[in-house]
Protein backbone atom coordinates (compact mmCIF):
# COMPACT_ATOMS: atom_id res chain seq x y z
CA UNK A 1 0.00 0.00 0.00
CA UNK A 2 1.13 3.53 -0.78
CA UNK A 3 0.51 6.24 1.80
CA UNK A 4 -0.47 9.70 0.56
CA UNK A 5 0.20 12.58 2.94
CA UNK A 6 -0.90 15.83 1.35
CA UNK A 7 -1.01 19.36 2.67
CA UNK A 8 0.04 22.95 2.38
CA UNK A 9 3.06 22.49 4.69
CA UNK A 10 3.07 26.20 5.43
CA UNK A 11 5.55 25.55 7.03
CA UNK A 12 6.28 21.86 7.61
CA UNK A 13 6.81 20.82 11.26
CA UNK A 14 7.18 17.80 13.54
CA UNK A 15 3.42 17.35 13.70
CA UNK A 16 3.43 16.51 9.98
CA UNK A 17 6.58 14.39 10.05
CA UNK A 18 5.96 12.27 13.15
CA UNK A 19 2.30 11.63 12.28
CA UNK A 20 3.16 10.50 8.75
CA UNK A 21 5.86 8.10 9.93
CA UNK A 22 3.69 6.70 12.70
CA UNK A 23 1.10 5.80 10.07
CA UNK A 24 3.74 4.35 7.77
CA UNK A 25 4.89 2.02 10.55
CA UNK A 26 1.41 1.10 11.80
CA UNK A 27 0.14 0.20 8.32
CA UNK A 28 3.45 -1.24 7.08
CA UNK A 29 3.20 0.97 4.00
CA UNK A 30 5.45 0.09 1.10
CA UNK A 31 5.83 3.76 0.23
CA UNK A 32 5.05 7.17 1.75
CA UNK A 33 4.54 10.17 -0.52
CA UNK A 34 4.36 13.75 0.77
CA UNK A 35 2.34 15.79 -1.73
CA UNK A 36 2.48 19.58 -1.21
CA UNK A 37 -0.35 21.46 -2.87
CA UNK A 38 -0.13 24.59 -4.95
CA UNK A 39 -3.48 26.20 -4.24
CA UNK A 40 -5.59 24.68 -1.43
CA UNK A 41 -9.30 24.88 -2.40
CA UNK A 42 -10.57 25.27 1.20
CA UNK A 43 -8.00 27.62 2.68
CA UNK A 44 -6.59 31.08 2.21
CA UNK A 45 -3.55 31.60 0.02
CA UNK A 46 -0.48 30.05 1.71
CA UNK A 47 1.80 32.33 3.70
CA UNK A 48 4.98 30.99 2.08
CA UNK A 49 5.56 30.69 -1.64
CA UNK A 50 5.45 27.33 -3.43
CA UNK A 51 9.23 27.39 -3.79
CA UNK A 52 9.78 28.17 -0.10
CA UNK A 53 7.38 25.49 1.12
CA UNK A 54 9.01 22.93 -1.14
CA UNK A 55 12.52 23.86 0.00
CA UNK A 56 11.50 23.48 3.65
CA UNK A 57 9.89 20.12 2.96
CA UNK A 58 13.02 18.81 1.23
CA UNK A 59 15.12 20.06 4.15
CA UNK A 60 12.82 18.45 6.74
CA UNK A 61 12.88 15.06 4.99
CA UNK A 62 16.55 15.03 4.05
CA UNK A 63 17.30 12.28 6.57
CA UNK A 64 14.42 10.09 5.35
CA UNK A 65 15.58 8.65 2.02
CA UNK A 66 12.69 6.18 1.86
CA UNK A 67 10.15 9.02 1.54
CA UNK A 68 9.09 10.55 -1.76
CA UNK A 69 8.22 14.21 -2.20
CA UNK A 70 5.68 14.15 -5.00
CA UNK A 71 5.37 17.49 -6.85
CA UNK A 72 2.47 16.62 -9.15
CA UNK A 73 0.09 19.13 -7.58
CA UNK A 74 2.70 21.88 -7.90
CA UNK A 75 2.96 21.12 -11.61
CA UNK A 76 -0.78 21.63 -12.19
CA UNK A 77 -2.49 24.97 -12.62
CA UNK A 78 -5.56 25.87 -10.59
CA UNK A 79 -6.84 24.45 -7.30
CA UNK A 80 -5.26 21.25 -5.97
CA UNK A 81 -8.15 18.79 -5.94
CA UNK A 82 -7.22 15.53 -4.23
CA UNK A 83 -9.53 13.48 -6.45
CA UNK A 84 -7.44 14.53 -9.48
CA UNK A 85 -4.22 13.69 -7.65
CA UNK A 86 -5.46 10.25 -6.67
CA UNK A 87 -6.67 9.54 -10.21
CA UNK A 88 -3.20 10.32 -11.58
CA UNK A 89 -1.56 8.16 -8.90
CA UNK A 90 -3.92 5.28 -9.64
CA UNK A 91 -3.00 5.51 -13.29
CA UNK A 92 0.69 5.41 -12.37
CA UNK A 93 0.35 2.60 -9.80
CA UNK A 94 -2.61 0.48 -10.99
CA UNK A 95 -1.63 -2.55 -8.89
CA UNK A 96 -1.17 -0.66 -5.60
CA UNK A 97 -3.79 0.25 -3.01
CA UNK A 98 -3.64 3.95 -2.12
CA UNK A 99 -4.17 5.20 1.45
CA UNK A 100 -4.96 8.89 1.84
CA UNK A 101 -3.94 10.05 5.32
CA UNK A 102 -5.88 12.98 6.80
CA UNK A 103 -6.57 14.40 10.24
CA UNK A 104 -9.92 14.25 11.99
CA UNK A 105 -10.59 17.95 11.37
CA UNK A 106 -10.13 17.46 7.64
CA UNK A 107 -12.36 14.38 7.76
CA UNK A 108 -15.15 16.40 9.38
CA UNK A 109 -15.04 18.70 6.34
CA UNK A 110 -14.67 16.03 3.69
CA UNK A 111 -18.18 16.49 2.29
CA UNK A 112 -17.07 19.94 1.07
CA UNK A 113 -14.25 18.43 -1.01
CA UNK A 114 -14.58 18.40 -4.79
CA UNK A 115 -16.26 15.12 -5.90
CA UNK A 116 -15.67 13.74 -2.42
CA UNK A 117 -17.54 10.48 -2.88
CA UNK A 118 -15.31 9.64 -5.84
CA UNK A 119 -12.34 9.51 -3.46
CA UNK A 120 -13.55 6.11 -2.29
CA UNK A 121 -13.35 4.72 -5.82
CA UNK A 122 -9.63 5.52 -5.78
CA UNK A 123 -8.29 5.00 -2.27
CA UNK A 124 -8.75 3.99 1.33
CA UNK A 125 -9.04 6.86 3.79
CA UNK A 126 -6.88 6.75 6.92
CA UNK A 127 -8.24 9.20 9.47
CA UNK A 128 -5.91 10.13 12.31
CA UNK A 129 -7.45 10.54 15.74
CA UNK A 130 -6.04 10.92 19.20
CA UNK A 131 -5.91 7.96 21.60
CA UNK A 132 -9.20 7.72 23.48
CA UNK A 133 -11.19 9.53 20.78
CA UNK A 134 -14.91 8.69 20.94
CA UNK A 135 -15.83 7.60 17.42
CA UNK A 136 -19.53 7.91 18.29
CA UNK A 137 -19.14 11.69 18.15
CA UNK A 138 -18.49 11.51 14.40
CA UNK A 139 -22.20 11.10 13.75
CA UNK A 140 -22.83 14.66 14.95
CA UNK A 141 -20.63 16.10 12.19
CA UNK A 142 -22.60 14.88 9.16
CA UNK A 143 -26.14 14.80 7.88
CA UNK A 144 -27.89 11.43 7.94
CA UNK A 145 -27.24 10.43 4.31
CA UNK A 146 -23.55 11.34 4.37
CA UNK A 147 -23.02 9.67 7.73
CA UNK A 148 -24.61 6.45 6.47
CA UNK A 149 -22.34 6.52 3.41
CA UNK A 150 -19.24 7.02 5.59
CA UNK A 151 -20.17 4.85 8.56
CA UNK A 152 -20.60 1.68 6.52
CA UNK A 153 -16.97 2.06 5.38
CA UNK A 154 -15.44 2.73 8.83
CA UNK A 155 -13.25 0.39 10.82
CA UNK A 156 -10.51 0.53 13.45
CA UNK A 157 -8.90 -2.70 12.18
CA UNK A 158 -5.90 -2.21 9.90
CA UNK A 159 -6.56 -5.57 8.24
CA UNK A 160 -9.77 -4.23 6.68
CA UNK A 161 -7.64 -2.28 4.21
CA UNK A 162 -6.53 -5.55 2.65
CA UNK A 163 -10.03 -6.91 2.07
CA UNK A 164 -10.65 -4.64 -0.91
CA UNK A 165 -8.70 -2.33 -3.18
CA UNK A 166 -10.32 0.92 -2.05
CA UNK A 167 -13.32 2.41 -0.30
CA UNK A 168 -12.54 1.71 3.37
CA UNK A 169 -12.11 4.26 6.18
CA UNK A 170 -9.61 3.37 8.89
CA UNK A 171 -9.75 5.28 12.18
CA UNK A 172 -6.13 5.16 13.28
CA UNK A 173 -4.83 6.46 16.61
CA UNK A 174 -1.24 7.69 16.65
CA UNK A 175 0.69 9.87 19.11
CA UNK A 176 0.17 13.47 18.03
CA UNK A 177 2.00 16.65 18.89
CA UNK A 178 -0.02 19.76 19.63
CA UNK A 179 1.58 21.78 16.84
CA UNK A 180 0.12 23.59 13.87
CA UNK A 181 1.55 25.73 11.09
CA UNK A 182 -0.69 28.55 12.34
CA UNK A 183 0.94 28.34 15.78
CA UNK A 184 4.36 28.57 14.20
CA UNK A 185 3.44 31.61 12.10
CA UNK A 186 1.90 33.32 15.14
CA UNK A 187 4.94 32.64 17.36
CA UNK A 188 7.82 33.38 15.04
CA UNK A 189 8.87 36.32 17.21
CA UNK A 190 9.47 33.90 20.10
CA UNK A 191 12.30 31.86 18.66
CA UNK A 192 12.61 29.57 21.67
CA UNK A 193 9.11 28.20 20.99
CA UNK A 194 9.60 27.62 17.28
CA UNK A 195 12.83 25.63 17.50
CA UNK A 196 11.19 22.73 19.34
CA UNK A 197 8.44 22.40 16.75
CA UNK A 198 10.55 21.74 13.64
CA UNK A 199 14.00 20.42 12.70
CA UNK A 200 16.70 23.03 13.27
CA UNK A 201 17.75 23.20 9.57
CA UNK A 202 14.12 23.93 8.66
CA UNK A 203 13.93 26.69 11.27
CA UNK A 204 17.15 28.30 10.03
CA UNK A 205 15.95 28.23 6.43
CA UNK A 206 12.57 29.67 7.46
CA UNK A 207 14.27 32.54 9.32
CA UNK A 208 16.33 33.17 6.21
CA UNK A 209 13.18 33.46 4.09
CA UNK A 210 11.69 35.96 6.55
CA UNK A 211 14.84 38.06 6.70
CA UNK A 212 15.08 38.11 2.90
CA UNK A 213 11.52 39.44 2.65
CA UNK A 214 12.15 42.37 4.99
Secondary structure, DSSP 8 states (H G I E B T S, - for coil): -EEEEEE--TT--HHHHHHHHHHHHHHT-SEEEEEE-SS-TTS---SS-HHHHHHHHHHHTTT-TTEEE--TTTTS-S---HHHHHHHHHHH-TTS-EEEEEEHHHHHTGGGSTTGGGGGGT-EEEEEE-TT--GGGGGGGS-HHHHHHHHTTEES-GGGGGSSSS--EEEEE----S--HHHHHHTTT-HHHHTTTS-HHHHHHHHHHHHHH-
